[in-house]
Amino acid sequence: MELELGAVIGFTGQVPQGLILHPDNEHLIYPLGSTIVVRHVVSRAQSFLRGHNQRVSCITVSRSGQILASGQQTHMGFQAEIIIWNFQTKSPLHRMKLHKVMIQSLNFSCDEAYLASLGGQDDNMLIIWEVSTGKGFCSTSIGHEPGYDVKFLNNSNNKLVSVQNQIVKIWEADYVAKKVNFTLVNLGNLKRQILNVVIDPTDAFAYVGTRTGDILEINLERASYKRCGPARKLFSQGVQCLALMNNGDILVGAGDGTIAKLAGQTLQVKCQSEVLGGVTSISLTQDNTHFFLGTSQSNIYLLDSDQLKAELRNTCHYDRINDIAFPNNFSEVFATCSMNDIRVWNSRNRQELLRIQVPNLECYCVGFAADGKSIISGWNDGKLRAFLPQTGKLMYVINDSHRHGVTALIGTIDSARIVSGGMEGEVRIWRIGKQTQTMEASMKEHRGRVWAIQLNKSNDLAVSASSDGSCIVWDLKTHTRLTCLFESTMFKQVLYHPDESQIITTGSDRKITYWDTFDGQAIRMLDGSEEGEVNALAINKEGSHFVSGGEDQVVKMWSYDEGVVLYEGIGHSSTILKVTYSPDQRNLISVGSEGAIFIWNLP
């Protein structure tokens, strides 16, 4: 059985021109790992297109909006798949495989009869497909230079423009003879790495954006270079995306986060503004008064085309997420921590409430104090930091709490102590006073990184899981080891069963093991996954079900007594690092190394 995906927080901003406003002006379409999200702009309701098994590398929508196509990236030596979807039913029409490794660019013809696809640098093929049958119609190699973008002309279904490293080609397809011939555009002495192309509505000329940071205008009838601009100031880090407005002006997104509007006649900048992250996609509304913009830091903005005033509409993590935490018995908000920040989310409307940034540092673990008065976190500079949950203001720092990083932590139920684990294997207990934070005990038995720490209900025992192949149960009153569990694996997660008669662990040997807490003997072993280690475990309040996730990218819900998988949740496109139940037991939340937060509805 499949788990029902309730909502996602995430957007893969690195996909060029990946954020698309549907022609009905009501839906935003964007990739998230291997899933494609269709979100209603006003009501924020989400639906999902799921069919790819690896990261989606490009998306395009036909002019009428009835069909869309997506391509993916796979491993070396494998064929990359293109899927054509019916937008109304959200179901795949055709699945096509001819390209190797990666699909670089896709584009529908004006009459929606043909789809052009360009392979990545390991493939370098241009293929034109017939949309009605899903069959490859004619194909050709584009040469040695890697291609970046391909577009059909606006008024003919057999002419295309492709851009490669330093070459622009105009292609003409002969559908009777099934051949494609090209004309090379004469660029004179110009040497530019060309990244993208837009074609004017009359098909008289095209604009191409370059990595140098300027824009070249090309006459398509003569196949010759006309001029370039802007003359004085180039765009930093290259022109990443272009869009053409109805009045002839050009919108330019640059790699440093600049968004500019250029006059079509002079190619001079009319106005510009800044956004967070390099601009990767621009999508205009039908009336051209506003446009949506996606950045490489996974932010989505809405801008007005006149003044370019940016309004932030959607945010999410753009790097791997290391941990999730809910406050004690409160399901409305949760916190996640990533490579450079901690974010607090409203779990109902999926909006970001607070962002706590510590520049250039990675946050390994995050938690809420039991009284809800602080957010506690462990960082890779070895410091334990606590922040106020409303404002994100720093409350206190425990310096040098662990060498090389704090990798696991948990607060006691009275909020007076924190138990933390470090990169070198120490488990330490900190007493948190009003003004002071002191170390109560340091217990050094583990030889490797401590991945997880759990407390029992009465908070007098703690269990820690380490990558040295041991889990240790500690007595927190005497600060000594009670029992030790050994296995030839790197333990990644440890949990107490709610009745505390058993401990459940998982790790790099792909096994999920039940242990007796009294004598530390293994009672039962389950195969957690066919391939790849299992990183994450969570158990519900009754102890009847638990959830696992790992390198096989599937969230699995198990029956605790029977030891069988009841439900599977498919949607992640890279390793799952953490899963957790919401305190009200209505949702399950999983996070992965692609930076996505998946919220699943529990059956």
C-alpha positions as CSV (number, residue, x, y, z in Angstrom):
1,M,0.0,0.0,0.0
2,E,1.2,3.5,-0.7
3,L,1.3,6.3,1.9
4,E,-0.7,9.3,0.9
5,L,1.5,12.4,0.4
6,G,-0.2,15.3,2.1
7,A,2.1,18.1,1.3
8,V,5.7,19.0,0.5
9,I,7.9,21.9,1.4
10,G,10.6,22.3,-1.2
11,F,11.6,23.4,-4.7
12,T,14.7,22.3,-6.6
13,G,15.9,25.7,-7.6
14,Q,19.0,24.5,-9.5
15,V,16.9,23.3,-12.5
16,P,17.2,25.9,-15.3
17,Q,13.8,27.4,-16.1
18,G,12.2,24.8,-13.7
19,L,9.6,27.1,-12.2
20,I,6.7,27.5,-14.7
21,L,3.5,29.4,-14.4
22,H,0.8,27.3,-16.2
23,P,-1.0,29.1,-19.1
24,D,-4.2,29.1,-17.0
25,N,-2.4,31.6,-14.6
26,E,-3.6,29.6,-11.6
27,H,-1.0,26.9,-11.1
28,L,2.8,26.9,-10.5
29,I,4.7,23.8,-11.7
30,Y,8.1,23.1,-10.3
31,P,10.4,20.1,-9.7
32,L,11.3,18.7,-6.3
33,G,13.8,15.9,-6.6
34,S,12.1,13.2,-8.6
35,T,8.6,14.6,-8.0
36,I,6.9,17.4,-10.0
37,V,4.7,19.7,-7.8
38,V,1.6,21.5,-9.2
39,R,0.6,24.2,-6.7
40,H,-2.5,26.4,-6.9
41,V,-1.2,30.0,-6.6
42,V,-4.0,31.3,-4.4
43,S,-5.3,28.3,-2.4
44,R,-1.8,26.7,-2.2
45,A,-3.3,23.3,-2.7
46,Q,-0.7,20.8,-4.1
47,S,-0.9,17.9,-6.4
48,F,2.0,15.7,-7.5
49,L,3.3,14.1,-10.7
50,R,5.2,11.0,-9.7
51,G,6.9,8.8,-12.3
52,H,10.6,9.6,-12.4
53,N,13.0,7.6,-10.3
54,Q,15.9,10.1,-10.3
55,R,16.3,13.9,-10.1
56,V,14.1,15.8,-12.6
57,S,16.5,17.9,-14.8
58,C,14.1,19.9,-17.0
59,I,10.4,20.7,-17.5
60,T,8.4,22.3,-20.2
61,V,4.7,23.0,-20.7
62,S,2.9,23.2,-24.1
63,R,1.3,26.5,-25.3
64,S,-2.2,25.5,-24.4
65,G,-1.1,24.0,-21.1
66,Q,-2.8,20.6,-21.7
67,I,0.4,18.6,-21.8
68,L,3.7,18.9,-20.1
69,A,7.0,17.1,-20.5
70,S,9.8,16.3,-18.0
71,G,13.2,14.8,-18.3
72,Q,15.5,13.3,-15.7
73,Q,19.1,12.6,-14.9
74,T,20.3,9.0,-14.3
75,H,23.6,7.2,-13.6
76,M,26.4,6.9,-16.2
77,G,25.6,4.2,-18.8
78,F,21.9,4.2,-18.2
79,Q,19.2,5.8,-20.4
80,A,17.4,8.9,-19.2
81,E,13.6,8.9,-19.4
82,I,11.3,11.6,-20.8
83,I,7.7,11.6,-19.6
84,I,4.8,13.4,-21.4
85,W,2.0,14.1,-18.9
86,N,-1.7,15.0,-19.3
87,F,-2.1,18.1,-17.1
88,Q,-5.8,17.6,-16.5
89,T,-5.6,14.0,-15.2
90,K,-2.0,14.4,-13.9
91,S,-1.2,11.0,-15.5
92,P,1.7,10.0,-17.8
93,L,0.8,9.7,-21.5
94,H,4.1,8.4,-22.9
95,R,7.4,7.4,-21.4
96,M,10.4,7.7,-23.9
97,K,13.9,6.4,-23.5
98,L,16.6,7.1,-26.1
99,H,19.0,9.7,-24.5
100,K,21.9,8.6,-22.3
101,V,22.5,9.9,-18.7
102,M,20.6,13.2,-18.7
103,I,18.0,15.3,-20.5
104,Q,19.3,18.9,-20.8
105,S,16.3,20.7,-22.4
106,L,12.8,20.1,-23.7
107,N,10.4,22.2,-25.9
108,F,7.0,21.7,-27.5
109,S,6.3,22.9,-31.1
110,C,3.7,25.6,-31.5
111,D,1.0,23.2,-32.7
112,E,1.9,20.7,-29.9
113,A,2.4,17.9,-32.4
114,Y,6.2,17.6,-31.8
115,L,8.6,17.6,-28.8
116,A,12.3,18.4,-29.1
117,S,14.7,17.0,-26.6
118,L,18.4,17.8,-26.1
119,G,20.7,15.3,-24.3
120,G,23.3,16.2,-21.8
121,Q,27.1,16.3,-22.4
122,D,27.4,12.5,-22.4
123,D,24.8,12.2,-25.1
124,N,24.8,15.2,-27.4
125,M,21.7,14.1,-29.4
126,L,18.9,16.2,-30.6
127,I,15.7,14.1,-31.0
128,I,12.3,15.2,-32.2
129,W,9.4,13.1,-30.9
130,E,5.8,12.8,-32.2
131,V,3.6,13.7,-29.2
132,S,0.6,11.7,-30.3
133,T,2.5,8.3,-30.4
134,G,5.5,9.0,-28.2
135,K,7.9,7.7,-30.8
136,G,11.2,9.2,-31.8
137,F,10.7,10.8,-35.2
138,C,14.1,12.0,-36.3
139,S,17.4,12.4,-34.4
140,T,20.8,13.8,-35.0
141,S,24.1,14.3,-33.2
142,I,24.8,18.0,-32.4
143,G,28.6,17.5,-32.4
144,H,31.2,17.6,-29.7
145,E,30.2,20.8,-27.9
146,P,27.7,20.3,-25.1
147,G,24.2,21.7,-25.8
148,Y,22.4,23.8,-23.2
149,D,19.0,24.8,-24.7
150,V,16.7,24.1,-27.6
151,K,13.6,26.0,-28.7
152,F,11.0,25.6,-31.5
153,L,10.2,28.8,-33.5
154,N,6.9,30.4,-32.5
155,N,5.2,30.1,-35.9
156,S,6.6,26.9,-37.5
157,N,6.6,23.3,-36.3
158,N,9.7,22.2,-38.1
159,K,12.3,24.9,-37.3
160,L,14.3,25.0,-34.1
161,V,17.2,26.9,-32.5
162,S,19.8,25.2,-30.3
163,V,22.6,26.7,-28.4
164,Q,25.9,25.0,-27.5
165,N,29.1,26.0,-26.0
166,Q,30.1,28.7,-28.5
167,I,27.7,27.8,-31.3
168,V,24.1,28.7,-32.3
169,K,22.5,26.4,-34.8
170,I,19.1,26.9,-36.7
171,W,17.6,23.5,-37.5
172,E,15.1,22.6,-40.1
173,A,13.3,19.2,-39.8
174,D,12.0,17.4,-42.9
175,Y,9.3,15.2,-41.5
176,V,8.8,13.3,-44.7
177,A,12.4,12.2,-45.2
178,K,12.9,12.1,-41.4
179,K,16.0,14.3,-41.6
180,V,17.2,17.3,-39.7
181,N,19.6,19.8,-41.2
182,F,21.2,22.8,-39.6
183,T,22.5,26.2,-40.5
184,L,25.4,27.6,-38.4
185,V,24.8,31.1,-37.2
186,N,27.8,33.3,-38.1
187,L,28.9,35.0,-34.8
188,G,32.0,36.6,-36.4
189,N,34.9,36.9,-34.0
190,L,32.8,36.6,-30.9
191,K,33.7,33.8,-28.5
192,R,31.0,33.2,-25.9
193,Q,29.8,30.2,-23.8
194,I,26.0,30.4,-24.7
195,L,23.6,29.1,-22.1
196,N,20.0,29.9,-23.2
197,V,17.8,31.3,-26.0
198,V,14.5,33.2,-26.4
199,I,12.8,33.8,-29.7
200,D,10.7,36.8,-30.6
201,P,7.0,36.2,-31.5
202,T,7.5,37.1,-35.2
203,D,10.5,34.6,-35.5
204,A,12.6,37.4,-37.0
205,F,15.3,37.3,-34.3
206,A,16.5,35.6,-31.1
207,Y,18.3,36.6,-28.0
208,V,20.9,34.4,-26.4
209,G,22.4,34.7,-22.9
210,T,26.1,34.0,-22.2
211,R,28.2,33.0,-19.3
212,T,30.2,36.2,-19.9
213,G,27.2,38.1,-18.8
214,D,26.0,39.8,-22.0
215,I,23.1,39.2,-24.4
216,L,23.5,38.6,-28.1
217,E,20.8,39.4,-30.7
218,I,20.7,37.1,-33.7
219,N,18.9,37.6,-37.0
220,L,17.3,34.3,-37.7
221,E,16.4,34.9,-41.4
222,R,20.1,35.8,-42.2
223,A,21.5,33.4,-39.5
224,S,23.9,36.2,-38.5
225,Y,24.9,38.0,-35.3
226,K,23.5,41.5,-35.0
227,R,24.6,43.1,-31.8
228,C,25.2,42.6,-28.1
229,G,24.4,44.4,-24.9
230,P,24.4,45.9,-22.3
231,A,27.4,47.8,-23.4
232,R,29.0,48.9,-20.1
233,K,28.2,46.7,-17.2
234,L,28.0,42.9,-17.7
235,F,25.9,40.7,-15.5
236,S,27.9,39.0,-12.8
237,Q,28.1,35.2,-12.9
238,G,26.5,35.0,-16.3
239,V,23.0,35.3,-17.7
240,Q,21.2,32.2,-16.3
241,C,17.7,32.8,-17.8
242,L,15.9,35.1,-20.2
243,A,12.3,36.0,-20.8
244,L,10.7,38.2,-23.5
245,M,7.9,40.6,-22.7
246,N,5.0,41.5,-25.1
247,N,6.3,45.1,-25.5
248,G,9.8,43.8,-26.6
249,D,11.6,44.3,-23.4
250,I,13.8,41.5,-22.1
251,L,13.9,40.2,-18.5
252,V,17.4,38.9,-17.5
253,G,18.2,36.8,-14.5
254,A,21.9,36.6,-13.5
255,G,23.9,34.2,-11.4
256,D,24.5,36.7,-8.6
257,G,20.8,37.3,-7.9
258,T,20.3,40.3,-10.1
259,I,17.1,40.6,-12.0
260,A,17.1,43.3,-14.7
261,K,14.8,44.6,-17.5
262,L,16.5,45.6,-20.7
263,A,14.9,47.8,-23.4
264,G,14.5,45.7,-26.6
265,Q,15.6,48.6,-28.9
266,T,18.9,49.5,-27.2
267,L,19.7,46.5,-25.0
268,Q,20.3,48.9,-22.1
269,V,19.2,48.3,-18.5
270,K,15.9,50.1,-17.6
271,C,15.7,48.9,-14.0
272,Q,17.0,46.1,-11.8
273,S,16.7,44.6,-8.4
274,E,18.3,41.9,-6.2
275,V,17.0,38.6,-4.9
276,L,18.6,35.8,-2.7
277,G,20.4,33.2,-4.7
278,G,21.2,33.1,-8.5
279,V,18.1,33.5,-10.7
280,T,17.4,30.2,-12.5
281,S,13.8,30.7,-13.8
282,I,11.5,33.5,-14.9
283,S,7.8,32.8,-15.8
284,L,5.5,35.7,-16.9
285,T,1.8,35.9,-16.3
286,Q,-0.5,36.0,-19.4
287,D,-1.0,39.8,-19.2
288,N,2.8,40.4,-18.6
289,T,2.1,42.6,-15.5
290,H,3.8,40.3,-13.1
291,F,6.2,37.3,-13.2
292,F,7.3,34.5,-10.9
293,L,11.0,34.0,-10.3
294,G,12.9,31.0,-8.9
295,T,16.4,31.1,-7.5
296,S,19.2,28.6,-6.8
297,Q,18.6,29.0,-3.1
298,S,15.1,27.6,-3.6
299,N,13.2,30.9,-3.1
300,I,10.1,31.7,-5.2
301,Y,9.4,35.4,-5.7
302,L,6.6,37.4,-7.3
303,L,7.7,40.6,-9.1
304,D,5.8,43.3,-10.9
305,S,7.2,43.8,-14.4
306,D,7.1,47.6,-14.1
307,Q,9.2,48.4,-11.0
308,L,10.7,44.9,-10.4
309,K,9.6,45.0,-6.7
310,A,10.2,41.5,-5.3
311,E,7.8,39.9,-2.9
312,L,9.0,36.6,-1.4
313,R,6.3,34.0,-1.9
314,N,7.9,30.7,-0.9
315,T,11.0,29.5,0.8
316,C,12.6,26.2,1.7
317,H,16.0,24.5,2.4
318,Y,18.3,24.1,-0.6
319,D,20.8,21.8,1.0
320,R,20.5,18.6,3.0
321,I,18.4,18.6,6.1
322,N,20.0,17.0,9.1
323,D,17.3,16.9,11.7
324,I,13.6,17.6,12.5
325,A,12.0,18.4,15.9
326,F,8.5,19.1,17.2
327,P,7.9,20.9,20.5
328,N,6.6,18.7,23.4
329,N,3.0,17.6,22.6
330,F,2.4,20.5,20.1
331,S,1.9,19.7,16.4
332,E,1.3,23.2,14.9
333,V,5.0,24.0,14.3
334,F,8.2,22.1,13.8
335,A,11.9,23.0,13.3
336,T,14.4,21.7,10.7
337,C,18.1,22.3,10.6
338,S,20.3,22.3,7.5
339,M,23.8,23.2,6.2
340,N,23.6,26.8,7.2
341,D,20.4,27.6,9.2
342,I,17.6,26.4,11.5
343,R,14.1,27.1,10.2
344,V,10.8,26.9,12.1
345,W,7.7,26.0,10.0
346,N,3.9,26.2,10.5
347,S,2.9,22.6,9.8
348,R,-0.6,23.5,8.7
349,N,0.0,26.1,6.0
350,R,3.7,25.1,5.4
351,Q,5.0,28.7,5.7
352,E,8.4,29.5,7.2
353,L,7.9,31.3,10.5
354,L,11.5,31.9,11.6
355,R,15.0,31.5,10.3
356,I,18.1,31.3,12.5
357,Q,21.3,31.7,10.6
358,V,24.8,31.1,11.8
359,P,27.0,31.8,8.7
360,N,29.4,29.2,7.3
361,L,28.5,26.6,10.0
362,E,26.5,23.4,9.7
363,C,23.8,22.5,12.2
364,Y,23.8,18.8,13.0
365,C,20.9,18.5,15.4
366,V,18.0,20.5,16.7
367,G,15.4,20.1,19.5
368,F,12.9,22.1,21.6
369,A,13.3,22.3,25.4
370,A,10.4,20.5,27.1
371,D,8.9,23.8,28.4
372,G,9.0,25.3,24.9
373,K,11.1,28.3,26.0
374,S,14.2,27.5,23.9
375,I,15.4,25.9,20.7
376,I,18.5,23.9,21.4
377,S,21.0,23.0,18.6
378,G,24.4,21.4,18.0
379,W,26.8,22.7,15.4
380,N,30.0,21.6,13.6
381,D,32.2,24.1,15.4
382,G,31.6,22.1,18.6
383,K,29.3,24.6,20.2
384,L,25.8,24.0,21.7
385,R,23.6,27.0,21.0
386,A,20.1,27.9,22.4
387,F,17.8,30.4,20.7
388,L,14.5,32.0,21.7
389,P,11.7,30.4,19.6
390,Q,9.7,33.6,18.9
391,T,12.6,35.8,17.8
392,G,15.5,33.5,17.1
393,K,17.7,35.6,19.4
394,L,20.7,33.8,20.9
395,M,20.0,32.8,24.6
396,Y,23.3,31.1,25.4
397,V,26.3,29.3,23.9
398,I,28.2,26.4,25.5
399,N,31.6,26.8,24.0
400,D,33.8,23.7,23.3
401,S,31.0,21.3,24.3
402,H,32.4,18.7,21.9
403,R,35.5,18.6,19.8
404,H,34.7,18.6,16.0
405,G,31.0,19.1,16.5
406,V,27.9,18.3,18.5
407,T,26.1,15.5,16.6
408,A,23.2,14.5,18.9
409,L,21.2,16.1,21.7
410,I,18.1,15.8,23.8
411,G,16.6,17.8,26.6
412,T,15.2,16.3,29.8
413,I,11.5,16.7,30.7
414,D,12.1,19.3,33.4
415,S,14.2,21.4,30.9
416,A,17.0,21.6,33.5
417,R,19.5,19.3,31.7
418,I,20.7,18.5,28.2
419,V,22.3,15.3,27.2
420,S,24.6,15.7,24.1
421,G,26.8,13.5,22.0
422,G,29.8,14.5,19.9
423,M,31.8,13.6,16.9
424,E,34.5,11.9,19.0
425,G,32.2,9.7,21.0
426,E,31.7,11.5,24.3
427,V,28.3,11.7,25.9
428,R,27.9,14.7,28.2
429,I,25.3,16.0,30.6
430,W,24.8,19.8,30.9
431,R,23.0,21.5,33.7
432,I,21.1,24.5,32.4
433,G,20.6,27.3,35.0
434,K,19.1,30.7,34.6
435,Q,22.4,32.4,34.0
436,T,24.9,29.5,33.8
437,Q,25.4,26.3,31.9
438,T,27.7,23.8,33.6
439,M,28.9,20.3,32.7
440,E,27.6,17.7,35.1
441,A,29.3,14.6,33.7
442,S,31.3,13.5,30.6
443,M,31.1,9.8,29.7
444,K,33.7,8.5,27.2
445,E,33.1,5.0,26.1
446,H,32.2,5.3,22.4
447,R,35.1,5.5,19.9
448,G,33.1,6.9,17.0
449,R,30.5,9.6,16.3
450,V,27.3,9.5,18.4
451,W,24.4,9.5,15.9
452,A,21.5,9.5,18.3
453,I,20.5,9.8,22.0
454,Q,17.2,8.9,23.6
455,L,15.9,9.2,27.1
456,N,13.4,6.9,28.9
457,K,10.1,8.4,30.3
458,S,11.4,8.9,33.8
459,N,14.6,10.5,32.4
460,D,17.0,8.5,34.6
461,L,18.3,6.4,31.7
462,A,19.7,7.4,28.4
463,V,20.7,5.3,25.4
464,S,23.3,6.4,22.8
465,A,24.0,4.9,19.4
466,S,27.4,5.3,17.8
467,S,29.1,4.5,14.5
468,D,31.7,2.3,16.4
469,G,29.1,-0.5,16.5
470,S,27.9,-0.1,20.0
471,C,24.8,1.3,21.8
472,I,25.2,2.0,25.4
473,V,22.5,2.5,28.1
474,W,23.7,5.0,30.7
475,D,22.4,5.6,34.2
476,L,22.1,9.4,34.4
477,K,22.2,9.5,38.2
478,T,25.5,7.7,38.7
479,H,26.8,8.6,35.2
480,T,27.9,5.0,34.5
481,R,27.3,2.4,31.8
482,L,24.5,-0.1,32.6
483,T,24.4,-2.3,29.5
484,C,26.1,-2.3,26.1
485,L,24.7,-3.6,22.8
486,F,27.3,-4.7,20.2
487,E,26.8,-5.3,16.5
488,S,29.2,-5.1,13.5
489,T,27.4,-2.1,12.0
490,M,27.5,1.7,12.3
491,F,24.4,2.5,14.4
492,K,22.5,5.4,13.0
493,Q,19.3,5.6,15.2
494,V,18.1,4.1,18.5
495,L,14.6,4.3,20.0
496,Y,12.9,3.1,23.2
497,H,9.7,1.2,22.7
498,P,7.0,3.1,24.5
499,D,6.7,0.4,27.2
500,E,10.5,0.5,27.6
501,S,10.9,-3.3,27.6
502,Q,12.7,-3.2,24.3
503,I,15.1,-0.9,22.3
504,I,15.0,-0.7,18.6
505,T,18.1,0.2,16.5
506,T,19.1,0.5,12.9
507,G,22.3,1.3,10.9
508,S,24.6,0.7,8.0
509,D,24.0,-3.1,7.8
510,R,20.4,-2.5,6.6
511,K,19.0,-4.4,9.6
512,I,16.4,-3.2,12.1
513,T,17.0,-4.9,15.4
514,Y,14.9,-5.3,18.5
515,W,16.9,-5.6,21.8
516,D,15.9,-6.6,25.3
517,T,16.6,-3.6,27.7
518,F,17.1,-5.9,30.7
519,D,20.1,-8.0,29.5
520,G,21.0,-6.3,26.1
521,Q,20.3,-9.4,24.0
522,A,19.1,-9.1,20.3
523,I,15.5,-10.5,20.1
524,R,14.7,-10.0,16.5
525,M,16.3,-8.8,13.2
526,L,14.4,-7.4,10.2
527,D,15.8,-6.6,6.8
528,G,15.1,-2.9,6.7
529,S,16.0,-2.4,3.1
530,E,17.2,-4.3,0.0
531,E,19.9,-1.7,-0.9
532,G,21.5,1.1,1.1
533,E,21.7,1.8,4.8
534,V,18.8,2.7,7.0
535,N,19.3,6.1,8.7
536,A,16.0,7.0,10.3
537,L,13.5,5.4,12.7
538,A,10.4,6.7,14.5
539,I,7.8,4.9,16.6
540,N,4.3,5.9,17.4
541,K,2.9,6.6,20.9
542,E,1.2,3.2,21.2
543,G,4.2,1.3,20.0
544,S,2.1,-0.6,17.4
545,H,3.9,0.8,14.3
546,F,7.2,2.3,13.4
547,V,8.7,4.0,10.4
548,S,12.1,3.7,8.7
549,G,13.9,5.6,5.9
550,G,17.3,5.5,4.3
551,E,19.3,5.3,1.2
552,D,16.6,3.5,-0.8
553,Q,14.6,6.7,-0.7
554,V,11.4,5.0,0.5
555,V,9.5,5.8,3.7
556,K,8.4,2.4,5.1
557,M,5.7,2.0,7.8
558,W,6.0,-1.3,9.7
559,S,3.8,-3.3,12.1
560,Y,5.9,-3.6,15.3
561,D,4.6,-7.1,16.3
562,E,4.5,-8.7,12.9
563,G,7.7,-7.1,11.5
564,V,6.3,-6.5,8.0
565,V,6.0,-3.4,5.9
566,L,2.4,-2.2,5.7
567,Y,2.8,1.1,3.8
568,E,5.4,2.7,1.6
569,G,5.9,6.4,0.8
570,I,7.6,7.1,-2.5
571,G,8.7,10.7,-3.4
572,H,12.2,11.4,-2.1
573,S,14.9,11.6,-4.7
574,S,17.9,11.2,-2.4
575,T,18.8,9.6,0.9
576,I,16.2,10.1,3.7
577,L,18.1,11.3,6.8
578,K,15.3,11.7,9.4
579,V,11.6,10.7,10.0
580,T,9.3,11.6,12.8
581,Y,5.7,11.4,13.9
582,S,3.9,14.6,14.7
583,P,2.8,14.6,18.4
584,D,-0.9,14.4,17.4
585,Q,-0.1,11.2,15.4
586,R,-1.9,12.5,12.3
587,N,1.2,13.1,10.1
588,L,4.6,11.7,9.4
589,I,7.4,14.0,8.4
590,S,10.5,12.9,6.5
591,V,13.5,15.0,5.3
592,G,16.3,14.1,3.0
593,S,19.6,15.2,1.5
594,E,17.8,16.9,-1.4
595,G,16.5,19.6,1.0
596,A,12.8,18.6,0.8
597,I,10.4,18.2,3.6
598,F,7.6,15.6,2.9
599,I,4.5,15.6,5.1
600,W,2.6,12.2,4.8
601,N,-1.0,11.6,6.0
602,L,-1.1,8.6,8.3
603,P,-3.7,5.9,7.3
